[in-house]
Amino acid sequence: MAEKKLNPALSKPLQPSPELSAIVGSAPLPRSEMTKKLWDYIKAHNLQDPKDKRQIIADAALKKVFGQDSASMFEMTKLVSKHMK
C-alpha cells in the first residue's frame, strides 16, 4: 500500500491581511488553522443564520473580509483566500 503524502501547500503558514488578522490574529498560520479560527469566531459571535446554519451573517469585522453582508460556508473559503499571502 502506498504511503499517503500530505500536500505541503495546505500546511504552509500564510500571512493574514490586516482585515483578516483582526479576527484570526497577525501571526502566519496554515490555511486550515485560519479556517478553524474563523469558525471559532463565527460561533462565538453567533453569526450563523438560525434558519440555515450554512449561511454566515457578517458583522463589521467579517464584512471587511467578505466584502458583503453574508456568505455561505462554501463561499467563505473563496472570499477569505484573497486575504492570505
N, CA, C and O atoms as a Maestro MAE file, in Angstrom:
{
 s_m_m2io_version
 :::
 2.0.0
}

f_m_ct {
 s_m_title
 :::
 protein
 m_atom[340] {
  # First column is atom index #
  i_m_mmod_type
  r_m_x_coord
  r_m_y_coord
  r_m_z_coord
  i_m_residue_number
  s_m_chain_name
  s_m_pdb_residue_name
  s_m_pdb_atom_name
  i_m_atomic_number
  :::
  1 25 0.840 -1.178 0.000 1 A "MET " " N  " 7
  2 3 0.000 0.000 0.000 1 A "MET " " CA " 6
  3 2 0.890 1.247 0.000 1 A "MET " " C  " 6
  4 15 1.817 1.354 0.803 1 A "MET " " O  " 8
  5 25 0.608 2.162 -0.882 2 A "ALA " " N  " 7
  6 3 1.410 3.378 -0.995 2 A "ALA " " CA " 6
  7 2 1.164 4.297 0.198 2 A "ALA " " C  " 6
  8 15 0.053 4.393 0.720 2 A "ALA " " O  " 8
  9 25 2.223 4.958 0.604 3 A "GLU " " N  " 7
  10 3 2.114 5.893 1.724 3 A "GLU " " CA " 6
  11 2 1.434 7.172 1.241 3 A "GLU " " C  " 6
  12 15 1.771 7.698 0.180 3 A "GLU " " O  " 8
  13 25 0.475 7.668 2.022 4 A "LYS " " N  " 7
  14 3 -0.257 8.878 1.653 4 A "LYS " " CA " 6
  15 2 0.616 10.100 1.939 4 A "LYS " " C  " 6
  16 15 1.166 10.232 3.032 4 A "LYS " " O  " 8
  17 25 0.740 10.986 0.960 5 A "LYS " " N  " 7
  18 3 1.565 12.178 1.122 5 A "LYS " " CA " 6
  19 2 0.671 13.388 1.347 5 A "LYS " " C  " 6
  20 15 -0.353 13.555 0.684 5 A "LYS " " O  " 8
  21 25 1.072 14.221 2.286 6 A "LEU " " N  " 7
  22 3 0.335 15.447 2.561 6 A "LEU " " CA " 6
  23 2 0.724 16.518 1.559 6 A "LEU " " C  " 6
  24 15 1.861 16.557 1.089 6 A "LEU " " O  " 8
  25 25 -0.209 17.374 1.238 7 A "ASN " " N  " 7
  26 3 0.056 18.479 0.335 7 A "ASN " " CA " 6
  27 2 0.745 19.590 1.126 7 A "ASN " " C  " 6
  28 15 0.115 20.180 2.004 7 A "ASN " " O  " 8
  29 25 2.010 19.896 0.849 8 A "PRO " " N  " 7
  30 3 2.714 20.914 1.632 8 A "PRO " " CA " 6
  31 2 2.115 22.316 1.481 8 A "PRO " " C  " 6
  32 15 2.284 23.152 2.368 8 A "PRO " " O  " 8
  33 25 1.428 22.581 0.385 9 A "ALA " " N  " 7
  34 3 0.825 23.902 0.184 9 A "ALA " " CA " 6
  35 2 -0.276 24.169 1.205 9 A "ALA " " C  " 6
  36 15 -0.510 25.318 1.579 9 A "ALA " " O  " 8
  37 25 -0.954 23.113 1.658 10 A "LEU " " N  " 7
  38 3 -2.040 23.297 2.621 10 A "LEU " " CA " 6
  39 2 -1.526 23.545 4.034 10 A "LEU " " C  " 6
  40 15 -2.235 24.131 4.853 10 A "LEU " " O  " 8
  41 25 -0.315 23.113 4.330 11 A "SER " " N  " 7
  42 3 0.223 23.297 5.676 11 A "SER " " CA " 6
  43 2 1.206 24.466 5.761 11 A "SER " " C  " 6
  44 15 1.760 24.733 6.827 11 A "SER " " O  " 8
  45 25 1.423 25.161 4.649 12 A "LYS " " N  " 7
  46 3 2.342 26.293 4.622 12 A "LYS " " CA " 6
  47 2 1.715 27.483 5.356 12 A "LYS " " C  " 6
  48 15 0.583 27.859 5.050 12 A "LYS " " O  " 8
  49 25 2.428 28.083 6.317 13 A "PRO " " N  " 7
  50 3 1.876 29.262 7.003 13 A "PRO " " CA " 6
  51 2 1.716 30.440 6.039 13 A "PRO " " C  " 6
  52 15 2.615 30.742 5.254 13 A "PRO " " O  " 8
  53 25 0.573 31.089 6.111 14 A "LEU " " N  " 7
  54 3 0.270 32.245 5.273 14 A "LEU " " CA " 6
  55 2 0.042 33.462 6.161 14 A "LEU " " C  " 6
  56 15 -0.436 33.336 7.289 14 A "LEU " " O  " 8
  57 25 0.384 34.631 5.650 15 A "GLN " " N  " 7
  58 3 0.213 35.877 6.399 15 A "GLN " " CA " 6
  59 2 -1.195 36.426 6.144 15 A "GLN " " C  " 6
  60 15 -1.554 36.682 4.995 15 A "GLN " " O  " 8
  61 25 -1.999 36.611 7.206 16 A "PRO " " N  " 7
  62 3 -3.329 37.191 7.010 16 A "PRO " " CA " 6
  63 2 -3.240 38.692 6.743 16 A "PRO " " C  " 6
  64 15 -2.332 39.363 7.233 16 A "PRO " " O  " 8
  65 25 -4.182 39.211 5.967 17 A "SER " " N  " 7
  66 3 -4.263 40.646 5.709 17 A "SER " " CA " 6
  67 2 -4.619 41.359 7.012 17 A "SER " " C  " 6
  68 15 -5.029 40.705 7.971 17 A "SER " " O  " 8
  69 25 -4.471 42.687 7.069 18 A "PRO " " N  " 7
  70 3 -4.868 43.418 8.280 18 A "PRO " " CA " 6
  71 2 -6.337 43.186 8.647 18 A "PRO " " C  " 6
  72 15 -6.672 43.093 9.828 18 A "PRO " " O  " 8
  73 25 -7.211 43.094 7.640 19 A "GLU " " N  " 7
  74 3 -8.639 42.858 7.902 19 A "GLU " " CA " 6
  75 2 -8.862 41.481 8.525 19 A "GLU " " C  " 6
  76 15 -9.615 41.346 9.490 19 A "GLU " " O  " 8
  77 25 -8.212 40.472 7.976 20 A "LEU " " N  " 7
  78 3 -8.366 39.112 8.490 20 A "LEU " " CA " 6
  79 2 -7.658 38.942 9.832 20 A "LEU " " C  " 6
  80 15 -8.127 38.193 10.689 20 A "LEU " " O  " 8
  81 25 -6.538 39.629 10.021 21 A "SER " " N  " 7
  82 3 -5.802 39.491 11.283 21 A "SER " " CA " 6
  83 2 -6.589 40.050 12.464 21 A "SER " " C  " 6
  84 15 -6.308 39.692 13.608 21 A "SER " " O  " 8
  85 25 -7.562 40.916 12.214 22 A "ALA " " N  " 7
  86 3 -8.436 41.397 13.290 22 A "ALA " " CA " 6
  87 2 -9.267 40.248 13.863 22 A "ALA " " C  " 6
  88 15 -9.754 40.335 14.990 22 A "ALA " " O  " 8
  89 25 -9.428 39.179 13.094 23 A "ILE " " N  " 7
  90 3 -10.234 38.025 13.519 23 A "ILE " " CA " 6
  91 2 -9.352 36.861 13.963 23 A "ILE " " C  " 6
  92 15 -9.598 36.265 15.012 23 A "ILE " " O  " 8
  93 25 -8.330 36.532 13.176 24 A "VAL " " N  " 7
  94 3 -7.528 35.326 13.442 24 A "VAL " " CA " 6
  95 2 -6.180 35.609 14.098 24 A "VAL " " C  " 6
  96 15 -5.464 34.673 14.453 24 A "VAL " " O  " 8
  97 25 -5.823 36.869 14.264 25 A "GLY " " N  " 7
  98 3 -4.515 37.221 14.807 25 A "GLY " " CA " 6
  99 2 -3.538 37.521 13.689 25 A "GLY " " C  " 6
  100 15 -3.790 37.181 12.533 25 A "GLY " " O  " 8
  101 25 -2.427 38.154 14.023 26 A "SER " " N  " 7
  102 3 -1.499 38.620 12.988 26 A "SER " " CA " 6
  103 2 -0.391 37.626 12.643 26 A "SER " " C  " 6
  104 15 0.353 37.847 11.688 26 A "SER " " O  " 8
  105 25 -0.269 36.541 13.397 27 A "ALA " " N  " 7
  106 3 0.785 35.555 13.126 27 A "ALA " " CA " 6
  107 2 0.456 34.728 11.886 27 A "ALA " " C  " 6
  108 15 -0.710 34.411 11.650 27 A "ALA " " O  " 8
  109 25 1.467 34.375 11.092 28 A "PRO " " N  " 7
  110 3 1.234 33.488 9.946 28 A "PRO " " CA " 6
  111 2 0.707 32.131 10.418 28 A "PRO " " C  " 6
  112 15 1.211 31.559 11.384 28 A "PRO " " O  " 8
  113 25 -0.313 31.626 9.723 29 A "LEU " " N  " 7
  114 3 -0.949 30.354 10.073 29 A "LEU " " CA " 6
  115 2 -1.218 29.544 8.815 29 A "LEU " " C  " 6
  116 15 -1.392 30.116 7.739 29 A "LEU " " O  " 8
  117 25 -1.254 28.208 8.934 30 A "PRO " " N  " 7
  118 3 -1.699 27.399 7.794 30 A "PRO " " CA " 6
  119 2 -3.171 27.699 7.486 30 A "PRO " " C  " 6
  120 15 -3.928 28.110 8.366 30 A "PRO " " O  " 8
  121 25 -3.555 27.492 6.254 31 A "ARG " " N  " 7
  122 3 -4.932 27.750 5.810 31 A "ARG " " CA " 6
  123 2 -5.957 27.032 6.695 31 A "ARG " " C  " 6
  124 15 -7.002 27.596 7.020 31 A "ARG " " O  " 8
  125 25 -5.659 25.797 7.082 32 A "SER " " N  " 7
  126 3 -6.597 25.025 7.903 32 A "SER " " CA " 6
  127 2 -6.802 25.671 9.273 32 A "SER " " C  " 6
  128 15 -7.918 25.690 9.791 32 A "SER " " O  " 8
  129 25 -5.736 26.194 9.852 33 A "GLU " " N  " 7
  130 3 -5.832 26.835 11.170 33 A "GLU " " CA " 6
  131 2 -6.604 28.157 11.078 33 A "GLU " " C  " 6
  132 15 -7.364 28.498 11.984 33 A "GLU " " O  " 8
  133 25 -6.405 28.903 9.977 34 A "MET " " N  " 7
  134 3 -7.168 30.149 9.791 34 A "MET " " CA " 6
  135 2 -8.655 29.848 9.675 34 A "MET " " C  " 6
  136 15 -9.482 30.553 10.254 34 A "MET " " O  " 8
  137 25 -8.997 28.801 8.928 35 A "THR " " N  " 7
  138 3 -10.399 28.417 8.774 35 A "THR " " CA " 6
  139 2 -10.987 28.018 10.121 35 A "THR " " C  " 6
  140 15 -12.122 28.378 10.432 35 A "THR " " O  " 8
  141 25 -10.229 27.283 10.917 36 A "LYS " " N  " 7
  142 3 -10.693 26.878 12.247 36 A "LYS " " CA " 6
  143 2 -10.940 28.104 13.123 36 A "LYS " " C  " 6
  144 15 -11.960 28.179 13.808 36 A "LYS " " O  " 8
  145 25 -10.015 29.065 13.107 37 A "LYS " " N  " 7
  146 3 -10.174 30.277 13.919 37 A "LYS " " CA " 6
  147 2 -11.360 31.110 13.437 37 A "LYS " " C  " 6
  148 15 -12.063 31.717 14.245 37 A "LYS " " O  " 8
  149 25 -11.583 31.140 12.126 38 A "LEU " " N  " 7
  150 3 -12.755 31.849 11.592 38 A "LEU " " CA " 6
  151 2 -14.040 31.228 12.118 38 A "LEU " " C  " 6
  152 15 -14.949 31.937 12.549 38 A "LEU " " O  " 8
  153 25 -14.112 29.891 12.081 39 A "TRP " " N  " 7
  154 3 -15.311 29.210 12.586 39 A "TRP " " CA " 6
  155 2 -15.483 29.441 14.083 39 A "TRP " " C  " 6
  156 15 -16.609 29.608 14.554 39 A "TRP " " O  " 8
  157 25 -14.389 29.455 14.836 40 A "ASP " " N  " 7
  158 3 -14.472 29.754 16.270 40 A "ASP " " CA " 6
  159 2 -15.067 31.146 16.481 40 A "ASP " " C  " 6
  160 15 -15.916 31.339 17.352 40 A "ASP " " O  " 8
  161 25 -14.614 32.121 15.675 41 A "TYR " " N  " 7
  162 3 -15.114 33.500 15.759 41 A "TYR " " CA " 6
  163 2 -16.599 33.555 15.400 41 A "TYR " " C  " 6
  164 15 -17.391 34.188 16.097 41 A "TYR " " O  " 8
  165 25 -16.966 32.888 14.310 42 A "ILE " " N  " 7
  166 3 -18.361 32.889 13.848 42 A "ILE " " CA " 6
  167 2 -19.276 32.300 14.912 42 A "ILE " " C  " 6
  168 15 -20.341 32.852 15.191 42 A "ILE " " O  " 8
  169 25 -18.873 31.194 15.502 43 A "LYS " " N  " 7
  170 3 -19.699 30.546 16.532 43 A "LYS " " CA " 6
  171 2 -19.723 31.355 17.823 43 A "LYS " " C  " 6
  172 15 -20.772 31.453 18.460 43 A "LYS " " O  " 8
  173 25 -18.597 31.936 18.225 44 A "ALA " " N  " 7
  174 3 -18.533 32.727 19.460 44 A "ALA " " CA " 6
  175 2 -19.403 33.978 19.374 44 A "ALA " " C  " 6
  176 15 -19.946 34.434 20.381 44 A "ALA " " O  " 8
  177 25 -19.534 34.535 18.159 45 A "HIS " " N  " 7
  178 3 -20.329 35.749 17.966 45 A "HIS " " CA " 6
  179 2 -21.723 35.456 17.409 45 A "HIS " " C  " 6
  180 15 -22.455 36.372 17.033 45 A "HIS " " O  " 8
  181 25 -22.084 34.168 17.359 46 A "ASN " " N  " 7
  182 3 -23.418 33.742 16.917 46 A "ASN " " CA " 6
  183 2 -23.784 34.351 15.552 46 A "ASN " " C  " 6
  184 15 -24.832 34.980 15.406 46 A "ASN " " O  " 8
  185 25 -22.911 34.156 14.566 47 A "LEU " " N  " 7
  186 3 -23.088 34.773 13.249 47 A "LEU " " CA " 6
  187 2 -23.678 33.834 12.199 47 A "LEU " " C  " 6
  188 15 -23.758 34.193 11.024 47 A "LEU " " O  " 8
  189 25 -24.092 32.634 12.614 48 A "GLN " " N  " 7
  190 3 -24.753 31.736 11.669 48 A "GLN " " CA " 6
  191 2 -26.242 32.057 11.646 48 A "GLN " " C  " 6
  192 15 -26.844 32.322 12.686 48 A "GLN " " O  " 8
  193 25 -26.830 32.031 10.454 49 A "ASP " " N  " 7
  194 3 -28.269 32.253 10.309 49 A "ASP " " CA " 6
  195 2 -29.000 31.143 11.068 49 A "ASP " " C  " 6
  196 15 -28.756 29.964 10.811 49 A "ASP " " O  " 8
  197 25 -29.898 31.502 12.005 50 A "PRO " " N  " 7
  198 3 -30.589 30.463 12.783 50 A "PRO " " CA " 6
  199 2 -31.449 29.529 11.920 50 A "PRO " " C  " 6
  200 15 -31.663 28.374 12.291 50 A "PRO " " O  " 8
  201 25 -31.939 30.013 10.783 51 A "LYS " " N  " 7
  202 3 -32.785 29.196 9.902 51 A "LYS " " CA " 6
  203 2 -31.958 28.306 8.980 51 A "LYS " " C  " 6
  204 15 -32.412 27.237 8.572 51 A "LYS " " O  " 8
  205 25 -30.742 28.746 8.652 52 A "ASP " " N  " 7
  206 3 -29.864 27.994 7.751 52 A "ASP " " CA " 6
  207 2 -28.428 28.151 8.245 52 A "ASP " " C  " 6
  208 15 -27.761 29.133 7.918 52 A "ASP " " O  " 8
  209 25 -27.959 27.198 9.024 53 A "LYS " " N  " 7
  210 3 -26.639 27.285 9.661 53 A "LYS " " CA " 6
  211 2 -25.490 27.337 8.651 53 A "LYS " " C  " 6
  212 15 -24.358 27.657 9.016 53 A "LYS " " O  " 8
  213 25 -25.776 27.023 7.383 54 A "ARG " " N  " 7
  214 3 -24.730 27.105 6.356 54 A "ARG " " CA " 6
  215 2 -24.469 28.544 5.943 54 A "ARG " " C  " 6
  216 15 -23.449 28.832 5.316 54 A "ARG " " O  " 8
  217 25 -25.372 29.446 6.285 55 A "GLN " " N  " 7
  218 3 -25.261 30.852 5.912 55 A "GLN " " CA " 6
  219 2 -24.638 31.644 7.066 55 A "GLN " " C  " 6
  220 15 -25.056 31.500 8.215 55 A "GLN " " O  " 8
  221 25 -23.652 32.470 6.763 56 A "ILE " " N  " 7
  222 3 -22.956 33.277 7.764 56 A "ILE " " CA " 6
  223 2 -23.365 34.731 7.570 56 A "ILE " " C  " 6
  224 15 -23.262 35.278 6.472 56 A "ILE " " O  " 8
  225 25 -23.828 35.345 8.649 57 A "ILE " " N  " 7
  226 3 -24.214 36.754 8.631 57 A "ILE " " CA " 6
  227 2 -23.013 37.544 9.143 57 A "ILE " " C  " 6
  228 15 -22.607 37.381 10.294 57 A "ILE " " O  " 8
  229 25 -22.451 38.391 8.301 58 A "ALA " " N  " 7
  230 3 -21.212 39.094 8.635 58 A "ALA " " CA " 6
  231 2 -21.457 40.245 9.608 58 A "ALA " " C  " 6
  232 15 -22.398 41.022 9.445 58 A "ALA " " O  " 8
  233 25 -20.595 40.342 10.627 59 A "ASP " " N  " 7
  234 3 -20.580 41.526 11.477 59 A "ASP " " CA " 6
  235 2 -19.607 42.516 10.825 59 A "ASP " " C  " 6
  236 15 -19.139 42.269 9.714 59 A "ASP " " O  " 8
  237 25 -19.300 43.621 11.492 60 A "ALA " " N  " 7
  238 3 -18.444 44.657 10.898 60 A "ALA " " CA " 6
  239 2 -17.071 44.106 10.495 60 A "ALA " " C  " 6
  240 15 -16.565 44.429 9.420 60 A "ALA " " O  " 8
  241 25 -16.472 43.280 11.350 61 A "ALA " " N  " 7
  242 3 -15.139 42.735 11.049 61 A "ALA " " CA " 6
  243 2 -15.184 41.775 9.860 61 A "ALA " " C  " 6
  244 15 -14.308 41.815 8.997 61 A "ALA " " O  " 8
  245 25 -16.203 40.913 9.812 62 A "LEU " " N  " 7
  246 3 -16.303 39.958 8.700 62 A "LEU " " CA " 6
  247 2 -16.684 40.644 7.390 62 A "LEU " " C  " 6
  248 15 -16.291 40.181 6.319 62 A "LEU " " O  " 8
  249 25 -17.440 41.738 7.458 63 A "LYS " " N  " 7
  250 3 -17.791 42.470 6.231 63 A "LYS " " CA " 6
  251 2 -16.536 42.975 5.533 63 A "LYS " " C  " 6
  252 15 -16.467 43.000 4.305 63 A "LYS " " O  " 8
  253 25 -15.536 43.380 6.331 64 A "LYS " " N  " 7
  254 3 -14.274 43.849 5.741 64 A "LYS " " CA " 6
  255 2 -13.557 42.714 5.010 64 A "LYS " " C  " 6
  256 15 -12.863 42.949 4.021 64 A "LYS " " O  " 8
  257 25 -13.724 41.496 5.493 65 A "VAL " " N  " 7
  258 3 -13.084 40.333 4.871 65 A "VAL " " CA " 6
  259 2 -13.918 39.822 3.698 65 A "VAL " " C  " 6
  260 15 -13.392 39.595 2.608 65 A "VAL " " O  " 8
  261 25 -15.226 39.642 3.925 66 A "PHE " " N  " 7
  262 3 -16.111 39.092 2.893 66 A "PHE " " CA " 6
  263 2 -16.391 40.093 1.774 66 A "PHE " " C  " 6
  264 15 -16.501 39.709 0.610 66 A "PHE " " O  " 8
  265 25 -16.506 41.378 2.123 67 A "GLY " " N  " 7
  266 3 -16.899 42.384 1.145 67 A "GLY " " CA " 6
  267 2 -18.385 42.337 0.846 67 A "GLY " " C  " 6
  268 15 -18.835 42.894 -0.156 67 A "GLY " " O  " 8
  269 25 -19.156 41.676 1.707 68 A "GLN " " N  " 7
  270 3 -20.609 41.568 1.547 68 A "GLN " " CA " 6
  271 2 -21.237 41.265 2.907 68 A "GLN " " C  " 6
  272 15 -20.536 40.951 3.869 68 A "GLN " " O  " 8
  273 25 -22.571 41.364 2.974 69 A "ASP " " N  " 7
  274 3 -23.285 41.214 4.244 69 A "ASP " " CA " 6
  275 2 -23.382 39.776 4.736 69 A "ASP " " C  " 6
  276 15 -23.486 39.539 5.939 69 A "ASP " " O  " 8
  277 25 -23.349 38.821 3.822 70 A "SER " " N  " 7
  278 3 -23.444 37.415 4.215 70 A "SER " " CA " 6
  279 2 -22.755 36.547 3.167 70 A "SER " " C  " 6
  280 15 -22.476 36.981 2.049 70 A "SER " " O  " 8
  281 25 -22.493 35.308 3.568 71 A "ALA " " N  " 7
  282 3 -21.859 34.350 2.660 71 A "ALA " " CA " 6
  283 2 -22.212 32.951 3.125 71 A "ALA " " C  " 6
  284 15 -22.436 32.717 4.313 71 A "ALA " " O  " 8
  285 25 -22.261 32.023 2.183 72 A "SER " " N  " 7
  286 3 -22.465 30.629 2.575 72 A "SER " " CA " 6
  287 2 -21.127 30.090 3.077 72 A "SER " " C  " 6
  288 15 -20.070 30.649 2.784 72 A "SER " " O  " 8
  289 25 -21.187 29.007 3.828 73 A "MET " " N  " 7
  290 3 -19.942 28.420 4.336 73 A "MET " " CA " 6
  291 2 -19.051 27.947 3.190 73 A "MET " " C  " 6
  292 15 -17.837 27.824 3.359 73 A "MET " " O  " 8
  293 25 -19.639 27.683 2.035 74 A "PHE " " N  " 7
  294 3 -18.865 27.251 0.869 74 A "PHE " " CA " 6
  295 2 -18.178 28.445 0.198 74 A "PHE " " C  " 6
  296 15 -17.068 28.311 -0.319 74 A "PHE " " O  " 8
  297 25 -18.829 29.608 0.204 75 A "GLU " " N  " 7
  298 3 -18.245 30.831 -0.351 75 A "GLU " " CA " 6
  299 2 -17.123 31.364 0.524 75 A "GLU " " C  " 6
  300 15 -16.176 31.979 0.033 75 A "GLU " " O  " 8
  301 25 -17.238 31.123 1.821 76 A "MET " " N  " 7
  302 3 -16.325 31.717 2.794 76 A "MET " " CA " 6
  303 2 -14.862 31.468 2.441 76 A "MET " " C  " 6
  304 15 -14.059 32.400 2.480 76 A "MET " " O  " 8
  305 25 -14.499 30.248 2.101 77 A "THR " " N  " 7
  306 3 -13.093 29.947 1.817 77 A "THR " " CA " 6
  307 2 -12.586 30.736 0.611 77 A "THR " " C  " 6
  308 15 -11.437 31.179 0.599 77 A "THR " " O  " 8
  309 25 -13.428 30.914 -0.394 78 A "LYS " " N  " 7
  310 3 -13.039 31.688 -1.570 78 A "LYS " " CA " 6
  311 2 -12.834 33.156 -1.200 78 A "LYS " " C  " 6
  312 15 -11.855 33.775 -1.618 78 A "LYS " " O  " 8
  313 25 -13.757 33.709 -0.416 79 A "LEU " " N  " 7
  314 3 -13.674 35.114 -0.031 79 A "LEU " " CA " 6
  315 2 -12.473 35.377 0.878 79 A "LEU " " C  " 6
  316 15 -11.819 36.414 0.766 79 A "LEU " " O  " 8
  317 25 -12.192 34.449 1.764 80 A "VAL " " N  " 7
  318 3 -11.101 34.615 2.728 80 A "VAL " " CA " 6
  319 2 -9.740 34.405 2.069 80 A "VAL " " C  " 6
  320 15 -8.754 35.003 2.500 80 A "VAL " " O  " 8
  321 25 -9.666 33.574 1.042 81 A "SER " " N  " 7
  322 3 -8.374 33.283 0.403 81 A "SER " " CA " 6
  323 2 -7.727 34.543 -0.176 81 A "SER " " C  " 6
  324 15 -6.506 34.598 -0.318 81 A "SER " " O  " 8
  325 25 -8.528 35.549 -0.509 82 A "LYS " " N  " 7
  326 3 -7.991 36.818 -1.017 82 A "LYS " " CA " 6
  327 2 -7.214 37.565 0.065 82 A "LYS " " C  " 6
  328 15 -6.425 38.460 -0.237 82 A "LYS " " O  " 8
  329 25 -7.438 37.194 1.322 83 A "HIS " " N  " 7
  330 3 -6.809 37.886 2.452 83 A "HIS " " CA " 6
  331 2 -5.637 37.103 3.040 83 A "HIS " " C  " 6
  332 15 -5.202 37.385 4.157 83 A "HIS " " O  " 8
  333 25 -5.123 36.120 2.293 84 A "MET " " N  " 7
  334 3 -3.974 35.322 2.745 84 A "MET " " CA " 6
  335 2 -2.843 35.452 1.735 84 A "MET " " C  " 6
  336 15 -3.065 35.344 0.529 84 A "MET " " O  " 8
  337 25 -1.622 35.687 2.233 85 A "LYS " " N  " 7
  338 3 -0.461 35.786 1.336 85 A "LYS " " CA " 6
  339 2 0.634 34.862 1.801 85 A "LYS " " C  " 6
  340 15 1.695 34.800 1.179 85 A "LYS " " O  " 8
  :::
 }
 m_bond[339] {
  # First column is bond index #
  i_m_from
  i_m_to
  i_m_order
  :::
  1 1 2 1
  2 2 3 1
  3 3 4 2
  4 3 5 1
  5 5 6 1
  6 6 7 1
  7 7 8 2
  8 7 9 1
  9 9 10 1
  10 10 11 1
  11 11 12 2
  12 11 13 1
  13 13 14 1
  14 14 15 1
  15 15 16 2
  16 15 17 1
  17 17 18 1
  18 18 19 1
  19 19 20 2
  20 19 21 1
  21 21 22 1
  22 22 23 1
  23 23 24 2
  24 23 25 1
  25 25 26 1
  26 26 27 1
  27 27 28 2
  28 27 29 1
  29 29 30 1
  30 30 31 1
  31 31 32 2
  32 31 33 1
  33 33 34 1
  34 34 35 1
  35 35 36 2
  36 35 37 1
  37 37 38 1
  38 38 39 1
  39 39 40 2
  40 39 41 1
  41 41 42 1
  42 42 43 1
  43 43 44 2
  44 43 45 1
  45 45 46 1
  46 46 47 1
  47 47 48 2
  48 47 49 1
  49 49 50 1
  50 50 51 1
  51 51 52 2
  52 51 53 1
  53 53 54 1
  54 54 55 1
  55 55 56 2
  56 55 57 1
  57 57 58 1
  58 58 59 1
  59 59 60 2
  60 59 61 1
  61 61 62 1
  62 62 63 1
  63 63 64 2
  64 63 65 1
  65 65 66 1
  66 66 67 1
  67 67 68 2
  68 67 69 1
  69 69 70 1
  70 70 71 1
  71 71 72 2
  72 71 73 1
  73 73 74 1
  74 74 75 1
  75 75 76 2
  76 75 77 1
  77 77 78 1
  78 78 79 1
  79 79 80 2
  80 79 81 1
  81 81 82 1
  82 82 83 1
  83 83 84 2
  84 83 85 1
  85 85 86 1
  86 86 87 1
  87 87 88 2
  88 87 89 1
  89 89 90 1
  90 90 91 1
  91 91 92 2
  92 91 93 1
  93 93 94 1
  94 94 95 1
  95 95 96 2
  96 95 97 1
  97 97 98 1
  98 98 99 1
  99 99 100 2
  100 99 101 1
  101 101 102 1
  102 102 103 1
  103 103 104 2
  104 103 105 1
  105 105 106 1
  106 106 107 1
  107 107 108 2
  108 107 109 1
  109 109 110 1
  110 110 111 1
  111 111 112 2
  112 111 113 1
  113 113 114 1
  114 114 115 1
  115 115 116 2
  116 115 117 1
  117 117 118 1
  118 118 119 1
  119 119 120 2
  120 119 121 1
  121 121 122 1
  122 122 123 1
  123 123 124 2
  124 123 125 1
  125 125 126 1
  126 126 127 1
  127 127 128 2
  128 127 129 1
  129 129 130 1
  130 130 131 1
  131 131 132 2
  132 131 133 1
  133 133 134 1
  134 134 135 1
  135 135 136 2
  136 135 137 1
  137 137 138 1
  138 138 139 1
  139 139 140 2
  140 139 141 1
  141 141 142 1
  142 142 143 1
  143 143 144 2
  144 143 145 1
  145 145 146 1
  146 146 147 1
  147 147 148 2
  148 147 149 1
  149 149 150 1
  150 150 151 1
  151 151 152 2
  152 151 153 1
  153 153 154 1
  154 154 155 1
  155 155 156 2
  156 155 157 1
  157 157 158 1
  158 158 159 1
  159 159 160 2
  160 159 161 1
  161 161 162 1
  162 162 163 1
  163 163 164 2
  164 163 165 1
  165 165 166 1
  166 166 167 1
  167 167 168 2
  168 167 169 1
  169 169 170 1
  170 170 171 1
  171 171 172 2
  172 171 173 1
  173 173 174 1
  174 174 175 1
  175 175 176 2
  176 175 177 1
  177 177 178 1
  178 178 179 1
  179 179 180 2
  180 179 181 1
  181 181 182 1
  182 182 183 1
  183 183 184 2
  184 183 185 1
  185 185 186 1
  186 186 187 1
  187 187 188 2
  188 187 189 1
  189 189 190 1
  190 190 191 1
  191 191 192 2
  192 191 193 1
  193 193 194 1
  194 194 195 1
  195 195 196 2
  196 195 197 1
  197 197 198 1
  198 198 199 1
  199 199 200 2
  200 199 201 1
  201 201 202 1
  202 202 203 1
  203 203 204 2
  204 203 205 1
  205 205 206 1
  206 206 207 1
  207 207 208 2
  208 207 209 1
  209 209 210 1
  210 210 211 1
  211 211 212 2
  212 211 213 1
  213 213 214 1
  214 214 215 1
  215 215 216 2
  216 215 217 1
  217 217 218 1
  218 218 219 1
  219 219 220 2
  220 219 221 1
  221 221 222 1
  222 222 223 1
  223 223 224 2
  224 223 225 1
  225 225 226 1
  226 226 227 1
  227 227 228 2
  228 227 229 1
  229 229 230 1
  230 230 231 1
  231 231 232 2
  232 231 233 1
  233 233 234 1
  234 234 235 1
  235 235 236 2
  236 235 237 1
  237 237 238 1
  238 238 239 1
  239 239 240 2
  240 239 241 1
  241 241 242 1
  242 242 243 1
  243 243 244 2
  244 243 245 1
  245 245 246 1
  246 246 247 1
  247 247 248 2
  248 247 249 1
  249 249 250 1
  250 250 251 1
  251 251 252 2
  252 251 253 1
  253 253 254 1
  254 254 255 1
  255 255 256 2
  256 255 257 1
  257 257 258 1
  258 258 259 1
  259 259 260 2
  260 259 261 1
  261 261 262 1
  262 262 263 1
  263 263 264 2
  264 263 265 1
  265 265 266 1
  266 266 267 1
  267 267 268 2
  268 267 269 1
  269 269 270 1
  270 270 271 1
  271 271 272 2
  272 271 273 1
  273 273 274 1
  274 274 275 1
  275 275 276 2
  276 275 277 1
  277 277 278 1
  278 278 279 1
  279 279 280 2
  280 279 281 1
  281 281 282 1
  282 282 283 1
  283 283 284 2
  284 283 285 1
  285 285 286 1
  286 286 287 1
  287 287 288 2
  288 287 289 1
  289 289 290 1
  290 290 291 1
  291 291 292 2
  292 291 293 1
  293 293 294 1
  294 294 295 1
  295 295 296 2
  296 295 297 1
  297 297 298 1
  298 298 299 1
  299 299 300 2
  300 299 301 1
  301 301 302 1
  302 302 303 1
  303 303 304 2
  304 303 305 1
  305 305 306 1
  306 306 307 1
  307 307 308 2
  308 307 309 1
  309 309 310 1
  310 310 311 1
  311 311 312 2
  312 311 313 1
  313 313 314 1
  314 314 315 1
  315 315 316 2
  316 315 317 1
  317 317 318 1
  318 318 319 1
  319 319 320 2
  320 319 321 1
  321 321 322 1
  322 322 323 1
  323 323 324 2
  324 323 325 1
  325 325 326 1
  326 326 327 1
  327 327 328 2
  328 327 329 1
  329 329 330 1
  330 330 331 1
  331 331 332 2
  332 331 333 1
  333 333 334 1
  334 334 335 1
  335 335 336 2
  336 335 337 1
  337 337 338 1
  338 338 339 1
  339 339 340 2
  :::
 }
}
